[in-house]
């Protein structure tokens, strides 16, 4: 209830003389004020949800999310802190003595080569039967000190690994990744997590390059049909003679495989190899450093997995 206002008057000094020391204001005015305040209070209670919506809409306009999150997008940096019971969320400080064990494999003996911009590691088969490491779809994901994803490396091989055996792999890394590596994760990915890619409407192809290698994947309705690999080396390139002999041997080996035709051409300034892969006849292979994939593989699979093998695709 509102306070009653009192009007003060001067007090006379004559003893025992009756005086008026105050007078109450009209009770009618006080009642009206009280009624008004109670009415406002009741209206606020009744319309509180609508008022809240109006305030929220003002502070966060429709269509704007102050904290956008898309945890399923594998192209975005992944927060290594979430999901304590999920092996995919375990983050490790990088060191050469690091060993990461899963039920099916162990990955250890990491070595960075700054001169060649490569990372090497061992993969051990923990199962009682042979398994193809590539089919497990494991990736090493590399983070800098700020835990920003720098690069992915797929654990891939073109042959089965018997029980208890290990294989050493060496994969290329970007120089910036080599310089800033601080943490790694061993993550098993699914095709559903791969981002979609848009192919050129006219060529329906994806061109992936790495060093002296260029691979063109051609699609129909977003499904892989055939592959062309081109290798170019100049005689001035490092270790040219050993590369020349190795690649000539590989080209001859590919020509013995169904669906693969490899043409080696040497000239004074270097050599060139053009290899055509007909996926209707060829088995899944690696042609030089590039995966041939399977007939009718999705474009997003080719793009994601080739980039995780050191290629740049567009």
C-alpha positions as CSV (number, residue, x, y, z in Angstrom):
1,X,0.0,0.0,0.0
2,X,1.3,3.5,-0.9
3,X,2.6,5.7,2.0
4,X,0.1,8.4,3.1
5,X,1.6,11.9,2.6
6,X,1.5,14.2,5.6
7,X,1.6,18.1,5.3
8,X,3.7,19.6,8.1
9,X,2.9,22.9,9.8
10,X,4.8,25.2,12.1
11,X,4.6,24.4,15.8
12,X,3.8,27.4,18.1
13,X,5.8,27.8,21.3
14,X,2.8,28.6,23.6
15,X,2.5,25.9,26.2
16,X,-0.7,23.8,26.4
17,X,-2.2,25.5,23.3
18,X,-3.9,23.0,21.0
19,X,-2.4,23.0,17.6
20,X,-2.7,21.0,14.3
21,X,0.5,19.1,13.5
22,X,-0.6,17.3,10.3
23,X,-3.5,16.3,8.0
24,X,-4.1,13.1,5.9
25,X,-4.6,13.4,2.2
26,X,-7.7,12.0,0.6
27,X,-8.1,8.3,1.0
28,X,-9.7,8.2,-2.4
29,X,-6.5,9.3,-4.2
30,X,-4.5,6.6,-2.2
31,X,-6.9,3.9,-3.2
32,X,-6.8,4.8,-6.9
33,X,-2.9,4.6,-6.9
34,X,-3.0,1.2,-5.1
35,X,-5.5,-0.1,-7.6
36,X,-3.4,1.1,-10.6
37,X,-0.2,-0.6,-9.3
38,X,-2.0,-3.9,-8.6
39,X,-3.6,-3.8,-12.1
40,X,-0.2,-3.3,-13.8
41,X,1.3,-6.1,-11.7
42,X,-1.4,-8.6,-12.7
43,X,-1.1,-7.7,-16.4
44,X,2.6,-8.3,-16.3
45,X,2.1,-11.7,-14.8
46,X,-0.6,-12.7,-17.3
47,X,1.3,-11.5,-20.4
48,X,4.8,-12.5,-19.2
49,X,5.4,-15.2,-21.9
50,X,4.5,-12.7,-24.7
51,X,6.8,-10.1,-23.2
52,X,9.6,-12.6,-23.0
53,X,9.2,-13.6,-26.7
54,X,9.3,-9.9,-27.7
55,X,12.5,-9.3,-25.7
56,X,14.2,-12.4,-27.1
57,X,13.3,-11.5,-30.7
58,X,14.7,-8.0,-30.2
59,X,18.0,-9.3,-28.7
60,X,18.3,-12.3,-31.2
61,X,16.6,-11.4,-34.5
62,X,15.0,-14.3,-36.4
63,X,17.5,-16.2,-38.6
64,X,20.5,-15.4,-36.4
65,X,22.1,-17.9,-34.1
66,X,24.8,-16.3,-31.9
67,X,26.5,-19.7,-31.5
68,X,26.2,-21.7,-34.7
69,X,27.2,-25.3,-34.3
70,X,27.5,-28.1,-36.9
71,X,29.3,-31.0,-35.2
72,X,28.6,-33.4,-38.1
73,X,30.5,-31.3,-40.7
74,X,34.0,-33.0,-41.0
75,X,35.4,-29.9,-42.7
76,X,35.0,-27.8,-39.6
77,X,37.6,-27.9,-36.7
78,X,36.5,-30.6,-34.3
79,X,36.4,-29.9,-30.5
80,X,38.6,-32.6,-28.9
81,X,37.0,-32.0,-25.5
82,X,33.6,-33.6,-26.0
83,X,32.4,-37.2,-25.4
84,X,34.7,-38.7,-22.8
85,X,33.5,-42.3,-23.5
86,X,34.0,-42.0,-27.2
87,X,37.4,-43.0,-28.5
88,X,36.9,-40.6,-31.4
89,X,37.1,-37.7,-29.0
90,X,40.4,-38.7,-27.3
91,X,43.1,-36.1,-27.9
92,X,46.8,-36.8,-27.4
93,X,49.8,-34.5,-27.1
94,X,52.0,-35.3,-30.1
95,X,55.4,-37.1,-29.5
96,X,57.5,-39.7,-31.2
97,X,56.8,-42.1,-28.2
98,X,53.1,-41.8,-28.5
99,X,51.1,-45.0,-28.9
100,X,47.3,-45.1,-29.6
101,X,45.5,-48.4,-29.2
102,X,42.1,-49.5,-30.4
103,X,40.5,-52.9,-30.3
104,X,41.5,-53.6,-33.9
105,X,44.8,-51.6,-34.4
106,X,47.6,-49.8,-32.6
107,X,49.3,-46.8,-34.1
108,X,52.8,-45.8,-32.8
109,X,56.4,-44.8,-33.6
110,X,55.5,-41.4,-35.0
111,X,58.3,-39.6,-36.8
112,X,58.2,-36.1,-38.4
113,X,60.6,-35.4,-41.3
114,X,60.8,-31.6,-41.7
115,X,63.1,-31.9,-44.7
116,X,60.6,-34.0,-46.7
117,X,57.5,-32.7,-45.0
118,X,56.3,-36.2,-44.1
119,X,55.0,-38.1,-41.1
120,X,55.8,-41.8,-40.6
121,X,54.1,-44.2,-38.2
122,X,53.5,-47.9,-37.6
123,X,50.1,-49.6,-37.8
124,X,49.8,-53.0,-35.9
125,X,46.9,-55.4,-36.5
126,X,45.5,-56.3,-33.1
127,X,42.9,-58.8,-34.5
128,X,43.4,-62.6,-34.8
129,X,42.7,-62.4,-38.5
130,X,44.1,-60.5,-41.5
131,X,42.5,-57.1,-42.2
132,X,42.7,-54.4,-44.8
133,X,43.7,-51.2,-42.9
134,X,42.1,-48.9,-45.4
135,X,38.7,-50.5,-45.0
136,X,38.7,-49.6,-41.3
137,X,38.5,-45.9,-42.4
138,X,40.7,-44.5,-39.6
139,X,42.2,-41.0,-39.9
140,X,44.9,-39.3,-38.0
141,X,43.7,-35.7,-37.4
142,X,46.3,-33.2,-36.6
143,X,45.8,-30.0,-34.5
144,X,47.9,-27.0,-33.6
145,X,48.4,-25.6,-30.1
146,X,45.0,-23.8,-30.3
147,X,43.4,-27.2,-31.1
148,X,42.5,-26.1,-34.6
149,X,42.3,-28.9,-37.2
150,X,45.2,-28.5,-39.6
151,X,45.1,-31.7,-41.7
152,X,43.8,-35.3,-41.9
153,X,45.8,-38.4,-42.9
154,X,44.0,-41.6,-43.8
155,X,45.5,-44.9,-42.6
156,X,45.6,-46.6,-46.0
157,X,47.3,-49.5,-47.7
158,X,46.8,-51.6,-50.8
159,X,47.2,-55.0,-49.1
160,X,46.0,-57.0,-46.1
161,X,47.9,-57.0,-42.8
162,X,48.1,-60.3,-41.1
163,X,47.4,-60.8,-37.4
164,X,50.1,-59.3,-35.1
165,X,52.0,-57.8,-38.0
166,X,52.9,-54.1,-38.5
167,X,53.5,-51.9,-41.4
168,X,55.3,-48.5,-41.5
169,X,53.6,-45.8,-43.5
170,X,55.0,-42.5,-44.7
171,X,52.6,-39.8,-45.7
172,X,53.1,-36.2,-46.9
173,X,52.1,-33.2,-44.8
174,X,51.9,-29.5,-45.5
175,X,54.9,-27.6,-44.2
176,X,52.6,-25.5,-42.0
177,X,51.2,-28.7,-40.4
178,X,54.7,-29.9,-39.7
179,X,55.6,-26.6,-38.1
180,X,52.5,-26.3,-35.8
181,X,51.6,-29.9,-34.9
182,X,50.8,-30.1,-31.2
183,X,47.9,-32.7,-30.8
184,X,46.6,-35.6,-32.7
185,X,43.4,-37.8,-32.7
186,X,42.8,-41.2,-34.1
187,X,39.3,-41.0,-35.6
188,X,37.1,-43.6,-37.4
189,X,35.0,-41.8,-40.0
190,X,31.9,-42.9,-41.9
191,X,30.9,-41.9,-45.4
192,X,27.9,-40.1,-44.1
193,X,30.2,-37.6,-42.4
194,X,31.9,-36.7,-45.7
195,X,30.9,-33.3,-47.1
196,X,29.2,-33.2,-50.5
197,X,31.1,-31.8,-53.4
198,X,29.9,-30.0,-56.5
199,X,31.3,-31.1,-59.8
200,X,31.7,-28.9,-62.9
201,X,28.5,-29.4,-64.9
202,X,30.3,-29.7,-68.2
203,X,33.3,-31.9,-67.4
204,X,31.8,-33.9,-64.4
205,X,35.3,-34.4,-63.2
206,X,37.5,-33.9,-60.2
207,X,41.2,-33.1,-60.6
208,X,43.6,-34.0,-57.8
209,X,47.2,-33.0,-57.7
210,X,50.2,-33.7,-55.5
211,X,53.8,-32.8,-56.5
212,X,54.5,-34.3,-59.9
213,X,51.2,-36.2,-60.1
214,X,47.8,-35.2,-61.5
215,X,44.8,-37.5,-61.4
216,X,41.5,-36.8,-63.1
217,X,38.4,-38.7,-61.9
218,X,35.5,-38.6,-64.2
219,X,31.9,-39.1,-63.1
220,X,28.4,-39.7,-64.4
221,X,25.5,-38.6,-62.2
222,X,28.1,-38.1,-59.4
223,X,29.3,-41.7,-59.7
224,X,32.9,-42.6,-60.6
225,X,33.5,-44.2,-64.1
226,X,37.1,-43.9,-65.1
227,X,40.5,-42.3,-64.2
228,X,43.5,-40.8,-65.9
229,X,46.8,-40.4,-64.1
230,X,49.6,-38.2,-65.5
231,X,53.1,-38.2,-64.0
232,X,55.6,-35.5,-65.1
233,X,59.3,-35.3,-64.0
234,X,62.1,-33.0,-65.1
235,X,65.6,-34.3,-65.3
236,X,66.5,-31.4,-62.9
237,X,64.3,-32.8,-60.2
238,X,66.0,-34.2,-57.1
239,X,66.9,-37.9,-57.2
240,X,65.8,-38.0,-60.8
241,X,67.6,-41.2,-61.8
242,X,66.2,-43.3,-59.0
243,X,62.7,-41.9,-59.6
244,X,63.0,-42.6,-63.3
245,X,63.9,-46.3,-62.8
246,X,61.2,-46.8,-60.1
247,X,58.4,-45.2,-62.1
248,X,59.4,-47.1,-65.3
249,X,59.1,-50.3,-63.3
250,X,55.7,-49.3,-61.9
251,X,54.3,-48.4,-65.3
252,X,55.3,-51.9,-66.6
253,X,53.7,-53.6,-63.6
254,X,50.4,-51.7,-64.2
255,X,50.3,-52.8,-67.8
256,X,50.0,-56.4,-66.5
257,X,46.8,-55.6,-64.6
258,X,43.3,-55.9,-66.1
259,X,41.7,-52.5,-67.0
260,X,45.0,-50.5,-66.7
261,X,47.0,-49.1,-69.6
262,X,50.2,-47.2,-68.7
263,X,52.4,-45.4,-71.3
264,X,55.9,-44.4,-70.3
265,X,57.6,-41.7,-72.5
266,X,61.2,-40.6,-71.8
267,X,62.9,-37.5,-73.4
268,X,66.0,-35.5,-72.8
269,X,64.4,-33.1,-70.4
270,X,62.6,-35.7,-68.3
271,X,59.8,-38.3,-68.6
272,X,56.0,-38.6,-68.7
273,X,53.7,-41.4,-67.8
274,X,50.0,-41.5,-68.8
275,X,47.9,-44.2,-67.2
276,X,44.3,-44.9,-68.0
277,X,42.1,-46.9,-65.6
278,X,38.9,-48.6,-66.8
279,X,37.0,-49.3,-63.6
280,X,34.6,-51.7,-65.4
281,X,37.5,-54.1,-65.6
282,X,40.1,-53.0,-63.1
283,X,40.3,-54.0,-59.4
284,X,40.8,-51.3,-56.7
285,X,44.5,-50.4,-56.8
286,X,46.9,-47.6,-56.1
287,X,48.3,-46.2,-59.3
288,X,51.5,-44.5,-58.1
289,X,50.2,-42.5,-55.1
290,X,46.6,-42.3,-56.1
291,X,43.7,-44.6,-55.1
292,X,41.6,-45.8,-58.1
293,X,38.5,-46.4,-55.9
294,X,35.7,-48.6,-57.0
295,X,33.4,-48.2,-60.0
296,X,30.4,-45.9,-59.1
297,X,32.1,-44.5,-56.0
298,X,30.6,-41.2,-54.9
299,X,32.4,-38.0,-55.7
300,X,32.4,-36.9,-52.1
301,X,34.3,-40.1,-51.1
302,X,37.0,-39.5,-53.8
303,X,37.4,-35.9,-52.8
304,X,37.6,-36.4,-49.0
305,X,39.8,-39.5,-49.1
306,X,42.2,-38.1,-51.7
307,X,42.7,-34.9,-49.7
308,X,43.4,-37.0,-46.7
309,X,46.2,-38.6,-48.7
310,X,48.0,-35.3,-49.4
311,X,46.3,-34.3,-52.7
312,X,44.5,-31.1,-53.4
313,X,41.3,-31.6,-55.4
314,X,39.0,-29.3,-57.3
